[in-house]
Amino acid sequence: MIQVTEETRAGWCIVGVRGRLDAESADELENALHAAIWKHTKVAADFAAVDYISSAGLRAVIQAARAAEGRDVEFTICSLKAHVKKVFDMSGLHQILHVQGELPC
Amino acid sequence: MWHNQAIPYEADFSLNGNLSELERLAAEISRFCRENILDDEAEFQLNLALEELFVNTVRHGGCEGAENSVRIHLLAAPDGVEVEFADRGRPFDPTTVPPANIHAPLEERHTGGLGIHLVRGIMRDMHYRRAGDWNQTSMKRPAVVAPRNL
């Protein structure tokens, strides 16, 4: 179960995600990120309140990053908790995605 | 005669072939970790590895909609958590899946294969056997830091 919020700040669309990104909730994340990428030129996913992620959640992020690249949208994932960041690292995603410690604004 | 030796709490439960069972899986793991005083990272990693194996049986193993299609047994040992995962899906040996290419660029990323890659990153001593209609995979999630007072 996740809760997703969206707000615009200093030219960035901030997609706030809260909860567990598992195989049941990953589609919701993917839809939310795609919607943001469709409307904005700079999108930041705020993962500060994401407690858990599995490969299904990673897949949603990869698909969103691809969509962003295709539309020339700047896309970044911010504020990962330590355990979540470790899953990104284990998958090599930190090398191909823009993962940063803090929100851009 | 009273003694202070705690009886180890083992988890032993079945899941139906439905993704809504992920919530129950998380609750069972949470209870197991609480009873055995395992840290957040152990809970996170057990959850991750077991979700990946379970979701595979539902999405690819033909377990979707089947009752009690997965059985999980967890036992805390001093050097880690011993995990037995059994499912009634199609024969599938997770130890022989080719490694995922985690260095591929974004456009070449296959979105499949990542789940088993994560399981193998977390678990050690993985053994598989097919027994009748069941896949049986045993493995261990090693204790990274030796707990005190043991």
gemmi code that builds the backbone of each chain (N, CA, C; Angstrom):
import gemmi

chains = {
    "A": [
        ("MET", (0.838, -1.202, 0.000), (0.000, 0.000, 0.000), (0.875, 1.255, 0.000)),
        ("ILE", (0.595, 2.159, -0.916), (1.350, 3.416, -0.930), (0.396, 4.595, -1.023)),
        ("GLN", (0.899, 5.749, -0.582), (0.196, 7.007, -0.812), (1.121, 7.874, -1.667)),
        ("VAL", (0.523, 8.501, -2.665), (1.311, 9.326, -3.577), (0.764, 10.741, -3.567)),
        ("THR", (1.661, 11.732, -3.449), (1.252, 13.133, -3.532), (2.040, 13.797, -4.656)),
        ("GLU", (1.519, 14.904, -5.138), (2.224, 15.622, -6.197), (2.159, 17.108, -5.915)),
        ("GLU", (3.300, 17.772, -5.962), (3.286, 19.228, -5.826), (4.371, 19.829, -6.700)),
        ("THR", (4.173, 21.099, -7.056), (5.139, 21.774, -7.917), (5.877, 22.824, -7.096)),
        ("ARG", (7.226, 22.812, -7.243), (8.056, 23.722, -6.455), (9.257, 24.114, -7.297)),
        ("ALA", (9.435, 25.396, -7.502), (10.618, 25.925, -8.228), (10.859, 25.185, -9.551)),
        ("GLY", (9.776, 24.964, -10.285), (9.906, 24.339, -11.609), (9.983, 22.823, -11.580)),
        ("TRP", (10.027, 22.257, -10.400), (10.077, 20.796, -10.276), (8.718, 20.250, -9.844)),
        ("CYS", (8.355, 19.118, -10.422), (7.201, 18.382, -9.921), (7.741, 17.346, -8.927)),
        ("ILE", (7.324, 17.474, -7.692), (7.790, 16.555, -6.654), (6.717, 15.496, -6.421)),
        ("VAL", (7.061, 14.240, -6.713), (6.120, 13.145, -6.470), (6.538, 12.477, -5.149)),
        ("GLY", (5.738, 12.691, -4.136), (6.040, 12.133, -2.813), (5.428, 10.742, -2.685)),
        ("VAL", (6.227, 9.786, -2.255), (5.747, 8.406, -2.141), (5.904, 7.962, -0.690)),
        ("ARG", (4.857, 7.322, -0.165), (4.898, 6.839, 1.214), (4.423, 5.405, 1.250)),
        ("GLY", (5.172, 4.539, 1.954), (4.696, 3.173, 2.159), (5.606, 2.117, 1.561)),
        ("ARG", (5.012, 0.992, 1.206), (5.757, -0.176, 0.730), (5.581, -0.354, -0.764)),
        ("LEU", (6.712, -0.365, -1.487), (6.661, -0.557, -2.939), (6.883, -2.025, -3.256)),
        ("ASP", (5.795, -2.786, -3.261), (5.894, -4.219, -3.552), (5.155, -4.530, -4.853)),
        ("ALA", (5.004, -5.809, -5.141), (4.402, -6.208, -6.417), (2.943, -5.761, -6.521)),
        ("GLU", (2.322, -5.488, -5.388), (0.931, -5.050, -5.435), (0.794, -3.556, -5.666)),
        ("SER", (1.753, -2.781, -5.176), (1.611, -1.322, -5.246), (2.441, -0.680, -6.360)),
        ("ALA", (3.290, -1.470, -7.014), (4.228, -0.884, -7.989), (3.517, -0.201, -9.162)),
        ("ASP", (2.395, -0.772, -9.608), (1.671, -0.170, -10.744), (1.205, 1.243, -10.423)),
        ("GLU", (0.793, 1.415, -9.159), (0.314, 2.734, -8.741), (1.440, 3.769, -8.848)),
        ("LEU", (2.642, 3.352, -8.436), (3.801, 4.248, -8.544), (4.088, 4.550, -10.008)),
        ("GLU", (4.080, 3.500, -10.830), (4.398, 3.698, -12.242), (3.411, 4.675, -12.893)),
        ("ASN", (2.127, 4.501, -12.588), (1.112, 5.402, -13.148), (1.332, 6.844, -12.694)),
        ("ALA", (1.641, 7.007, -11.408), (1.833, 8.356, -10.865), (3.056, 9.025, -11.508)),
        ("LEU", (4.133, 8.245, -11.668), (5.343, 8.826, -12.261), (5.132, 9.157, -13.736)),
        ("HIS", (4.442, 8.251, -14.438), (4.166, 8.519, -15.854), (3.314, 9.772, -16.023)),
        ("ALA", (2.311, 9.928, -15.165), (1.443, 11.105, -15.246), (2.264, 12.375, -15.039)),
        ("ALA", (3.177, 12.344, -14.079), (4.007, 13.521, -13.791), (4.958, 13.806, -14.954)),
        ("ILE", (5.542, 12.749, -15.500), (6.498, 12.902, -16.605), (5.791, 13.442, -17.861)),
        ("TRP", (4.537, 13.103, -17.997), (3.756, 13.566, -19.141), (3.513, 15.072, -19.064)),
        ("LYS", (3.332, 15.584, -17.832), (2.913, 16.987, -17.658), (4.059, 17.957, -17.403)),
        ("HIS", (5.205, 17.435, -16.921), (6.260, 18.336, -16.443), (7.585, 18.047, -17.142)),
        ("THR", (8.515, 19.005, -17.049), (9.827, 18.800, -17.665), (10.887, 18.403, -16.638)),
        ("LYS", (10.576, 18.589, -15.361), (11.489, 18.176, -14.292), (10.677, 17.449, -13.236)),
        ("VAL", (11.022, 16.199, -12.993), (10.263, 15.393, -12.034), (11.229, 14.784, -11.013)),
        ("ALA", (10.900, 14.971, -9.733), (11.697, 14.350, -8.666), (10.791, 13.437, -7.848)),
        ("ALA", (11.199, 12.171, -7.705), (10.453, 11.245, -6.858), (11.061, 11.297, -5.461)),
        ("ASP", (10.255, 11.677, -4.498), (10.731, 11.790, -3.114), (10.444, 10.474, -2.389)),
        ("PHE", (11.515, 9.726, -2.114), (11.384, 8.392, -1.506), (11.660, 8.407, 0.002)),
        ("ALA", (11.643, 9.587, 0.601), (12.002, 9.675, 2.033), (11.102, 8.811, 2.906)),
        ("ALA", (9.860, 8.596, 2.473), (8.919, 7.821, 3.299), (8.656, 6.426, 2.709)),
        ("VAL", (9.551, 5.983, 1.820), (9.435, 4.609, 1.291), (10.218, 3.675, 2.207)),
        ("ASP", (9.502, 2.753, 2.833), (10.120, 1.870, 3.836), (10.666, 0.590, 3.220)),
        ("TYR", (10.170, 0.258, 2.021), (10.467, -1.061, 1.468), (10.331, -1.008, -0.039)),
        ("ILE", (11.205, -1.721, -0.742), (11.062, -1.827, -2.200), (11.516, -3.223, -2.639)),
        ("SER", (10.794, -3.783, -3.607), (11.204, -5.058, -4.200), (11.455, -4.809, -5.687)),
        ("SER", (11.760, -5.866, -6.437), (12.087, -5.683, -7.853), (10.914, -5.069, -8.622)),
        ("ALA", (9.688, -5.302, -8.149), (8.524, -4.714, -8.822), (8.582, -3.186, -8.739)),
        ("GLY", (8.986, -2.671, -7.596), (9.138, -1.226, -7.424), (10.274, -0.678, -8.273)),
        ("LEU", (11.368, -1.444, -8.342), (12.502, -1.028, -9.179), (12.081, -0.942, -10.640)),
        ("ARG", (11.305, -1.936, -11.044), (10.826, -1.984, -12.426), (10.009, -0.729, -12.760)),
        ("ALA", (9.156, -0.319, -11.824), (8.341, 0.885, -12.034), (9.241, 2.103, -12.218)),
        ("VAL", (10.304, 2.169, -11.433), (11.240, 3.295, -11.525), (11.997, 3.250, -12.860)),
        ("ILE", (12.421, 2.052, -13.277), (13.130, 1.913, -14.556), (12.231, 2.346, -15.717)),
        ("GLN", (10.977, 1.888, -15.684), (10.045, 2.262, -16.763), (9.832, 3.769, -16.800)),
        ("ALA", (9.722, 4.376, -15.621), (9.522, 5.832, -15.556), (10.759, 6.550, -16.101)),
        ("ALA", (11.947, 6.047, -15.746), (13.183, 6.679, -16.222), (13.284, 6.597, -17.742)),
        ("ARG", (12.846, 5.469, -18.287), (12.846, 5.323, -19.756), (11.884, 6.307, -20.401)),
        ("ALA", (10.692, 6.417, -19.810), (9.697, 7.345, -20.351), (10.237, 8.772, -20.285)),
        ("ALA", (10.909, 9.095, -19.187), (11.466, 10.442, -19.021), (12.525, 10.715, -20.086)),
        ("GLU", (13.379, 9.720, -20.319), (14.429, 9.880, -21.320), (13.812, 10.103, -22.699)),
        ("GLY", (12.766, 9.332, -23.002), (12.093, 9.447, -24.291), (11.456, 10.818, -24.505)),
        ("ARG", (11.037, 11.457, -23.426), (10.371, 12.756, -23.535), (11.291, 13.911, -23.181)),
        ("ASP", (12.566, 13.591, -22.956), (13.548, 14.607, -22.592), (13.172, 15.334, -21.296)),
        ("VAL", (12.697, 14.554, -20.354), (12.318, 15.092, -19.048), (13.420, 14.754, -18.049)),
        ("GLU", (13.765, 15.723, -17.223), (14.742, 15.466, -16.168), (14.052, 14.671, -15.057)),
        ("PHE", (14.651, 13.543, -14.665), (14.007, 12.666, -13.685), (15.010, 12.246, -12.628)),
        ("THR", (14.666, 12.456, -11.377), (15.596, 12.101, -10.311), (14.856, 11.436, -9.149)),
        ("ILE", (15.549, 10.558, -8.450), (14.972, 9.874, -7.288), (15.765, 10.319, -6.066)),
        ("CYS", (15.048, 10.786, -5.056), (15.729, 11.453, -3.942), (15.425, 10.824, -2.586)),
        ("SER", (16.357, 11.038, -1.672), (16.154, 10.769, -0.237), (15.826, 9.311, 0.072)),
        ("LEU", (16.583, 8.381, -0.513), (16.334, 6.964, -0.245), (16.782, 6.600, 1.164)),
        ("LYS", (15.966, 5.813, 1.853), (16.402, 5.260, 3.133), (17.489, 4.207, 2.877)),
        ("ALA", (18.286, 3.942, 3.899), (19.470, 3.088, 3.721), (19.147, 1.710, 3.135)),
        ("HIS", (18.119, 1.037, 3.675), (17.812, -0.316, 3.191), (17.320, -0.289, 1.745)),
        ("VAL", (16.579, 0.769, 1.415), (16.048, 0.911, 0.055), (17.197, 1.210, -0.914)),
        ("LYS", (18.102, 2.078, -0.479), (19.240, 2.427, -1.331), (20.080, 1.185, -1.632)),
        ("LYS", (20.198, 0.327, -0.648), (20.985, -0.891, -0.830), (20.412, -1.758, -1.957)),
        ("VAL", (19.084, -1.800, -2.077), (18.449, -2.582, -3.147), (18.765, -1.955, -4.510)),
        ("PHE", (18.742, -0.618, -4.573), (19.145, 0.073, -5.813), (20.587, -0.281, -6.155)),
        ("ASP", (21.453, -0.257, -5.147), (22.877, -0.524, -5.378), (23.104, -1.966, -5.841)),
        ("MET", (22.401, -2.909, -5.182), (22.546, -4.322, -5.542), (22.136, -4.571, -6.985)),
        ("SER", (21.238, -3.737, -7.498), (20.709, -3.922, -8.849), (21.484, -3.109, -9.878)),
        ("GLY", (22.458, -2.343, -9.419), (23.233, -1.506, -10.335), (22.478, -0.283, -10.827)),
        ("LEU", (21.345, 0.028, -10.202), (20.527, 1.141, -10.704), (21.112, 2.503, -10.371)),
        ("HIS", (21.933, 2.548, -9.316), (22.545, 3.833, -8.961), (23.466, 4.322, -10.084)),
        ("GLN", (23.863, 3.388, -10.987), (24.761, 3.792, -12.078), (24.004, 4.356, -13.286)),
        ("ILE", (22.734, 3.993, -13.423), (22.009, 4.410, -14.630), (20.849, 5.354, -14.334)),
        ("LEU", (20.554, 5.579, -13.058), (19.486, 6.518, -12.709), (20.089, 7.697, -11.948)),
        ("HIS", (19.379, 8.799, -11.949), (19.840, 9.934, -11.147), (19.291, 9.770, -9.737)),
        ("VAL", (20.141, 9.226, -8.862), (19.743, 9.038, -7.470), (20.499, 10.074, -6.656)),
        ("GLN", (19.787, 10.877, -5.900), (20.480, 11.874, -5.078), (19.971, 11.902, -3.653)),
        ("GLY", (20.823, 12.378, -2.782), (20.527, 12.353, -1.355), (19.357, 13.229, -0.958)),
        ("GLU", (19.264, 14.400, -1.606), (18.225, 15.340, -1.191), (17.418, 15.817, -2.393)),
        ("LEU", (16.247, 16.361, -2.090), (15.406, 16.924, -3.143), (16.131, 18.097, -3.815)),
        ("PRO", (15.858, 18.312, -5.127), (16.544, 19.401, -5.829), (16.104, 20.786, -5.355)),
        ("CYS", (14.984, 20.855, -4.636), (14.525, 22.166, -4.154), (13.633, 21.993, -2.940)),
    ],
    "B": [
        ("MET", (10.586, -27.301, 36.912), (11.716, -26.381, 37.120), (11.682, -25.295, 36.033)),
        ("TRP", (11.723, -24.020, 36.452), (11.761, -22.924, 35.495), (13.161, -22.746, 34.936)),
        ("HIS", (13.245, -22.381, 33.714), (14.560, -22.033, 33.171), (14.387, -20.817, 32.264)),
        ("ASN", (15.506, -20.164, 31.969), (15.432, -18.904, 31.218), (15.626, -19.091, 29.715)),
        ("GLN", (15.821, -20.320, 29.313), (16.046, -20.591, 27.897), (14.761, -20.300, 27.111)),
        ("ALA", (14.833, -19.302, 26.216), (13.637, -18.997, 25.432), (13.408, -20.089, 24.390)),
        ("ILE", (12.166, -20.425, 24.191), (11.847, -21.384, 23.134), (11.881, -20.617, 21.811)),
        ("PRO", (12.737, -21.050, 20.855), (12.821, -20.287, 19.611), (11.481, -20.287, 18.869)),
        ("TYR", (11.130, -19.113, 18.356), (9.882, -19.000, 17.620), (10.157, -19.296, 16.151)),
        ("GLU", (9.575, -20.351, 15.651), (9.700, -20.696, 14.241), (8.442, -20.249, 13.522)),
        ("ALA", (8.605, -19.771, 12.321), (7.428, -19.415, 11.529), (7.178, -20.519, 10.517)),
        ("ASP", (5.933, -20.887, 10.380), (5.552, -21.932, 9.438), (4.161, -21.573, 8.922)),
        ("PHE", (4.084, -21.162, 7.683), (2.787, -20.701, 7.186), (2.647, -20.961, 5.684)),
        ("SER", (1.397, -20.946, 5.238), (1.088, -21.143, 3.813), (0.527, -19.855, 3.234)),
        ("LEU", (0.718, -19.685, 1.938), (0.138, -18.533, 1.237), (-0.645, -19.023, 0.035)),
        ("ASN", (-1.737, -18.337, -0.256), (-2.498, -18.626, -1.470), (-1.872, -17.887, -2.651)),
        ("GLY", (-2.162, -18.364, -3.849), (-1.568, -17.761, -5.046), (-2.244, -16.464, -5.453)),
        ("ASN", (-2.080, -15.445, -4.607), (-2.721, -14.163, -4.863), (-1.838, -13.059, -4.280)),
        ("LEU", (-1.599, -12.002, -5.053), (-0.679, -10.964, -4.577), (-1.164, -10.259, -3.317)),
        ("SER", (-2.465, -10.357, -3.037), (-2.963, -9.736, -1.801), (-2.372, -10.430, -0.572)),
        ("GLU", (-1.766, -11.600, -0.750), (-1.124, -12.314, 0.351), (0.185, -11.657, 0.792)),
        ("LEU", (0.685, -10.700, 0.007), (1.946, -10.035, 0.375), (1.843, -9.356, 1.738)),
        ("GLU", (0.651, -8.875, 2.038), (0.444, -8.214, 3.323), (0.616, -9.216, 4.473)),
        ("ARG", (0.079, -10.419, 4.282), (0.192, -11.447, 5.311), (1.649, -11.938, 5.410)),
        ("LEU", (2.305, -12.047, 4.255), (3.715, -12.432, 4.255), (4.526, -11.445, 5.104)),
        ("ALA", (4.286, -10.150, 4.872), (5.020, -9.120, 5.621), (4.720, -9.221, 7.117)),
        ("ALA", (3.456, -9.496, 7.449), (3.070, -9.590, 8.862), (3.727, -10.798, 9.528)),
        ("GLU", (3.796, -11.914, 8.829), (4.428, -13.125, 9.378), (5.920, -12.892, 9.610)),
        ("ILE", (6.571, -12.241, 8.644), (8.008, -11.990, 8.772), (8.265, -11.005, 9.911)),
        ("SER", (7.402, -10.013, 10.009), (7.546, -9.023, 11.067), (7.456, -9.694, 12.443)),
        ("ARG", (6.491, -10.578, 12.591), (6.327, -11.284, 13.862), (7.540, -12.174, 14.158)),
        ("PHE", (7.977, -12.893, 13.131), (9.143, -13.774, 13.293), (10.369, -12.969, 13.752)),
        ("CYS", (10.582, -11.821, 13.139), (11.757, -11.007, 13.479), (11.625, -10.409, 14.875)),
        ("ARG", (10.419, -10.020, 15.233), (10.198, -9.453, 16.566), (10.457, -10.516, 17.633)),
        ("GLU", (9.908, -11.710, 17.419), (10.052, -12.792, 18.405), (11.506, -13.210, 18.573)),
        ("ASN", (12.280, -13.100, 17.500), (13.677, -13.531, 17.549), (14.658, -12.369, 17.696)),
        ("ILE", (14.112, -11.174, 17.935), (14.919, -9.962, 18.118), (15.916, -9.778, 16.963)),
        ("LEU", (15.399, -9.858, 15.754), (16.217, -9.616, 14.556), (16.031, -8.158, 14.130)),
        ("ASP", (17.068, -7.577, 13.551), (17.012, -6.135, 13.257), (16.202, -5.827, 11.983)),
        ("ASP", (16.049, -4.512, 11.732), (15.250, -4.034, 10.597), (15.788, -4.534, 9.265)),
        ("GLU", (17.114, -4.611, 9.168), (17.696, -5.032, 7.896), (17.372, -6.502, 7.617)),
        ("ALA", (17.429, -7.328, 8.662), (17.071, -8.744, 8.490), (15.618, -8.853, 8.030)),
        ("GLU", (14.753, -8.077, 8.659), (13.329, -8.117, 8.298), (13.127, -7.672, 6.847)),
        ("PHE", (13.798, -6.585, 6.485), (13.690, -6.055, 5.124), (14.155, -7.100, 4.106)),
        ("GLN", (15.307, -7.693, 4.359), (15.879, -8.615, 3.375), (15.113, -9.937, 3.285)),
        ("LEU", (14.622, -10.425, 4.415), (13.794, -11.642, 4.371), (12.527, -11.369, 3.574)),
        ("ASN", (11.950, -10.189, 3.836), (10.739, -9.800, 3.134), (10.986, -9.722, 1.624)),
        ("LEU", (12.094, -9.092, 1.274), (12.426, -8.911, -0.146), (12.619, -10.265, -0.836)),
        ("ALA", (13.455, -11.122, -0.260), (13.746, -12.409, -0.900), (12.478, -13.260, -1.014)),
        ("LEU", (11.678, -13.276, 0.045), (10.475, -14.119, 0.015), (9.403, -13.544, -0.905)),
        ("GLU", (9.310, -12.207, -0.970), (8.369, -11.631, -1.930), (8.743, -12.033, -3.355)),
        ("GLU", (10.029, -11.927, -3.680), (10.455, -12.242, -5.048), (10.109, -13.688, -5.412)),
        ("LEU", (10.408, -14.614, -4.502), (10.131, -16.029, -4.788), (8.622, -16.268, -4.895)),
        ("PHE", (7.869, -15.664, -3.977), (6.421, -15.847, -3.971), (5.779, -15.266, -5.244)),
        ("VAL", (6.158, -14.039, -5.574), (5.567, -13.382, -6.751), (5.890, -14.182, -8.024)),
        ("ASN", (7.088, -14.745, -8.094), (7.440, -15.594, -9.245), (6.471, -16.761, -9.399)),
        ("THR", (6.089, -17.391, -8.278), (5.182, -18.541, -8.378), (3.809, -18.117, -8.888)),
        ("VAL", (3.392, -16.895, -8.500), (2.070, -16.404, -8.929), (2.102, -15.987, -10.400)),
        ("ARG", (3.163, -15.244, -10.776), (3.201, -14.666, -12.129), (3.703, -15.653, -13.179)),
        ("HIS", (4.640, -16.513, -12.793), (5.265, -17.383, -13.800), (5.118, -18.868, -13.504)),
        ("GLY", (4.794, -19.222, -12.272), (4.792, -20.639, -11.898), (3.446, -21.317, -12.049)),
        ("GLY", (2.418, -20.545, -12.390), (1.094, -21.126, -12.552), (0.338, -21.270, -11.241)),
        ("CYS", (0.791, -20.593, -10.188), (0.123, -20.703, -8.873), (-1.011, -19.701, -8.685)),
        ("GLU", (-1.224, -18.834, -9.665), (-2.257, -17.812, -9.483), (-3.610, -18.456, -9.209)),
        ("GLY", (-4.248, -18.044, -8.135), (-5.575, -18.546, -7.795), (-5.572, -19.852, -7.018)),
        ("ALA", (-4.394, -20.487, -6.864), (-4.345, -21.774, -6.155), (-4.272, -21.548, -4.641)),
        ("GLU", (-4.980, -22.381, -3.895), (-4.951, -22.258, -2.433), (-3.725, -22.941, -1.864)),
        ("ASN", (-3.156, -22.342, -0.844), (-1.988, -22.905, -0.150), (-0.913, -23.383, -1.133)),
        ("SER", (-0.608, -22.543, -2.094), (0.349, -22.945, -3.128), (1.798, -22.755, -2.688)),
        ("VAL", (1.996, -22.023, -1.600), (3.349, -21.780, -1.099), (3.400, -22.078, 0.400)),
        ("ARG", (4.473, -22.742, 0.819), (4.713, -22.949, 2.257), (6.075, -22.390, 2.612)),
        ("ILE", (6.124, -21.684, 3.725), (7.372, -21.047, 4.149), (7.682, -21.440, 5.582)),
        ("HIS", (8.918, -21.811, 5.806), (9.373, -22.134, 7.159), (10.610, -21.303, 7.470)),
        ("LEU", (10.597, -20.629, 8.601), (11.726, -19.795, 9.009), (12.207, -20.231, 10.385)),
        ("LEU", (13.518, -20.341, 10.521), (14.105, -20.736, 11.798), (15.348, -19.880, 12.048)),
        ("ALA", (15.384, -19.235, 13.206), (16.530, -18.391, 13.535), (17.645, -19.246, 14.142)),
        ("ALA", (18.815, -19.217, 13.510), (19.993, -19.913, 14.034), (21.017, -18.834, 14.403)),
        ("PRO", (22.018, -19.189, 15.213), (22.990, -18.165, 15.621), (23.681, -17.477, 14.437)),
        ("ASP", (23.894, -18.201, 13.338), (24.612, -17.609, 12.206), (23.685, -17.090, 11.112)),
        ("GLY", (22.393, -17.051, 11.389), (21.488, -16.502, 10.385), (20.124, -17.154, 10.436)),
        ("VAL", (19.277, -16.792, 9.465), (17.922, -17.340, 9.420), (17.858, -18.421, 8.341)),
        ("GLU", (17.449, -19.604, 8.752), (17.282, -20.687, 7.790), (15.884, -20.604, 7.186)),
        ("VAL", (15.838, -20.621, 5.861), (14.586, -20.419, 5.142), (14.292, -21.639, 4.275)),
        ("GLU", (13.084, -22.141, 4.390), (12.634, -23.167, 3.451), (11.411, -22.627, 2.731)),
        ("PHE", (11.518, -22.625, 1.410), (10.435, -22.095, 0.582), (9.974, -23.212, -0.345)),
        ("ALA", (8.709, -23.580, -0.259), (8.183, -24.648, -1.120), (6.972, -24.132, -1.877)),
        ("ASP", (6.857, -24.504, -3.154), (5.681, -24.087, -3.931), (5.262, -25.188, -4.885)),
        ("ARG", (3.966, -25.151, -5.199), (3.395, -26.169, -6.080), (3.368, -25.710, -7.530)),
        ("GLY", (4.247, -24.787, -7.884), (4.277, -24.274, -9.257), (5.041, -25.198, -10.189)),
        ("ARG", (5.160, -24.749, -11.427), (5.948, -25.491, -12.410), (7.378, -25.655, -11.898)),
        ("PRO", (8.061, -26.739, -12.279), (9.440, -26.914, -11.825), (10.275, -25.664, -12.133)),
        ("PHE", (10.929, -25.147, -11.119), (11.744, -23.939, -11.290), (12.883, -23.957, -10.286)),
        ("ASP", (14.099, -23.973, -10.814), (15.287, -24.010, -9.963), (15.942, -22.628, -9.956)),
        ("PRO", (15.738, -21.853, -8.877), (16.286, -20.481, -8.861), (17.810, -20.441, -8.821)),
        ("THR", (18.437, -21.585, -8.511), (19.911, -21.575, -8.422), (20.560, -21.656, -9.795)),
        ("THR", (19.791, -21.981, -10.834), (20.390, -22.124, -12.171), (20.009, -20.997, -13.125)),
        ("VAL", (19.303, -19.977, -12.607), (18.942, -18.836, -13.456), (20.227, -18.068, -13.797)),
        ("PRO", (20.448, -17.737, -15.091), (21.667, -16.988, -15.428), (21.672, -15.633, -14.711)),
        ("PRO", (22.848, -15.154, -14.332), (22.893, -13.879, -13.610), (22.351, -12.727, -14.453)),
        ("ALA", (21.668, -11.790, -13.791), (21.171, -10.597, -14.490), (22.353, -9.686, -14.777)),
        ("ASN", (22.299, -8.978, -15.914), (23.356, -8.014, -16.223), (23.033, -6.691, -15.550)),
        ("ILE", (23.663, -6.464, -14.397), (23.331, -5.239, -13.657), (24.181, -4.057, -14.116)),
        ("HIS", (24.947, -4.257, -15.192), (25.731, -3.145, -15.712), (25.188, -2.655, -17.061)),
        ("ALA", (24.070, -3.231, -17.497), (23.490, -2.811, -18.772), (22.971, -1.376, -18.665)),
        ("PRO", (23.076, -0.601, -19.772), (22.516, 0.749, -19.737), (20.988, 0.703, -19.657)),
        ("LEU", (20.402, 1.854, -19.323), (18.958, 1.945, -19.092), (18.134, 1.340, -20.223)),
        ("GLU", (18.502, 1.684, -21.488), (17.668, 1.229, -22.609), (17.748, -0.277, -22.837)),
        ("GLU", (18.804, -0.907, -22.286), (18.935, -2.353, -22.490), (18.530, -3.152, -21.265)),
        ("ARG", (18.025, -2.466, -20.257), (17.654, -3.170, -19.034), (16.457, -4.084, -19.267)),
        ("HIS", (16.638, -5.351, -18.995), (15.486, -6.235, -18.993), (14.845, -6.087, -17.637)),
        ("THR", (13.549, -5.930, -17.612), (12.932, -5.711, -16.304), (12.687, -7.034, -15.595)),
        ("GLY", (12.846, -8.154, -16.299), (12.755, -9.443, -15.617), (14.124, -9.858, -15.085)),
        ("GLY", (14.151, -10.873, -14.266), (15.440, -11.401, -13.822), (16.016, -10.706, -12.604)),
        ("LEU", (15.535, -9.493, -12.339), (16.068, -8.730, -11.216), (15.688, -9.356, -9.876)),
        ("GLY", (14.492, -9.933, -9.807), (14.016, -10.521, -8.550), (14.917, -11.625, -8.046)),
        ("ILE", (15.219, -12.596, -8.914), (16.071, -13.721, -8.504), (17.500, -13.229, -8.228)),
        ("HIS", (17.919, -12.221, -8.983), (19.225, -11.607, -8.716), (19.285, -11.096, -7.272)),
        ("LEU", (18.231, -10.441, -6.828), (18.201, -9.916, -5.456), (18.175, -11.046, -4.433)),
        ("VAL", (17.390, -12.096, -4.719), (17.341, -13.250, -3.803), (18.743, -13.812, -3.620)),
        ("ARG", (19.459, -13.963, -4.735), (20.794, -14.574, -4.651), (21.815, -13.637, -4.022)),
        ("GLY", (21.520, -12.337, -4.084), (22.400, -11.381, -3.414), (22.253, -11.430, -1.900)),
        ("ILE", (21.056, -11.759, -1.448), (20.751, -11.750, -0.014), (21.043, -13.108, 0.615)),
        ("MET", (20.670, -14.167, -0.070), (20.709, -15.507, 0.507), (22.020, -16.238, 0.196)),
        ("ARG", (22.370, -17.154, 1.090), (23.533, -18.019, 0.887), (23.066, -19.473, 0.957)),
        ("ASP", (23.942, -20.381, 0.545), (23.688, -21.822, 0.653), (22.342, -22.212, 0.043)),
        ("MET", (22.069, -21.728, -1.149), (20.779, -22.059, -1.775), (20.824, -23.465, -2.366)),
        ("HIS", (19.838, -24.260, -2.022), (19.725, -25.607, -2.576), (18.302, -25.818, -3.067)),
        ("TYR", (18.221, -26.475, -4.206), (16.902, -26.723, -4.796), (16.693, -28.202, -5.024)),
        ("ARG", (15.464, -28.644, -4.778), (15.100, -29.977, -5.257), (13.614, -30.010, -5.589)),
        ("ARG", (13.293, -30.893, -6.517), (11.900, -31.095, -6.881), (11.445, -32.353, -6.151)),
        ("ALA", (10.366, -32.223, -5.386), (9.842, -33.369, -4.642), (8.360, -33.511, -4.963)),
        ("GLY", (8.041, -34.481, -5.796), (6.647, -34.657, -6.211), (6.178, -33.430, -6.973)),
        ("ASP", (5.088, -32.816, -6.513), (4.554, -31.627, -7.185), (5.170, -30.338, -6.660)),
        ("TRP", (6.148, -30.464, -5.790), (6.663, -29.278, -5.099), (8.079, -28.915, -5.523)),
        ("ASN", (8.305, -27.590, -5.668), (9.658, -27.050, -5.699), (10.057, -26.777, -4.256)),
        ("GLN", (11.226, -27.216, -3.853), (11.691, -26.941, -2.496), (13.045, -26.251, -2.557)),
        ("THR", (13.089, -25.039, -2.058), (14.335, -24.289, -2.053), (14.698, -23.968, -0.611)),
        ("SER", (15.892, -24.379, -0.210), (16.354, -24.024, 1.125), (17.504, -23.043, 0.988)),
        ("MET", (17.635, -22.156, 1.946), (18.672, -21.111, 1.873), (18.839, -20.484, 3.236)),
        ("LYS", (19.856, -19.651, 3.344), (20.107, -18.981, 4.620), (20.364, -17.498, 4.404)),
        ("ARG", (19.742, -16.694, 5.256), (20.052, -15.268, 5.255), (21.059, -15.062, 6.397)),
        ("PRO", (22.352, -14.866, 6.051), (23.364, -14.842, 7.103), (23.230, -13.635, 8.024)),
        ("ALA", (23.525, -13.859, 9.289), (23.584, -12.754, 10.237), (24.852, -11.969, 9.922)),
        ("VAL", (24.698, -10.704, 9.542), (25.856, -9.914, 9.108), (26.719, -9.579, 10.324)),
        ("VAL", (26.059, -9.116, 11.357), (26.766, -8.773, 12.577), (26.355, -9.800, 13.635)),
        ("ALA", (27.331, -10.404, 14.280), (27.002, -11.396, 15.298), (26.251, -10.725, 16.445)),
        ("PRO", (25.079, -11.242, 16.811), (24.341, -10.617, 17.912), (25.105, -10.793, 19.225)),
        ("ARG", (24.934, -9.845, 20.111), (25.581, -9.931, 21.426), (24.866, -10.942, 22.306)),
        ("ASN", (25.510, -11.283, 23.382), (24.915, -12.150, 24.408), (24.560, -13.546, 23.909)),
        ("LEU", (25.277, -14.001, 22.894), (25.000, -15.375, 22.452), (26.244, -16.225, 22.642)),
    ],
}
model = gemmi.Model(1)
for chain_id, residues in chains.items():
    chain = gemmi.Chain(chain_id)
    for i, (resn, *xyz) in enumerate(residues, 1):
        res = gemmi.Residue()
        res.name, res.seqid = resn, gemmi.SeqId(i, " ")
        for name, pos in zip(("N", "CA", "C"), xyz):
            atom = gemmi.Atom()
            atom.name, atom.element = name, gemmi.Element(name[0])
            atom.pos, atom.b_iso = gemmi.Position(*pos), 0.0
            res.add_atom(atom)
        chain.add_residue(res)
    model.add_chain(chain)
structure = gemmi.Structure()
structure.add_model(model)
structure.setup_entities()
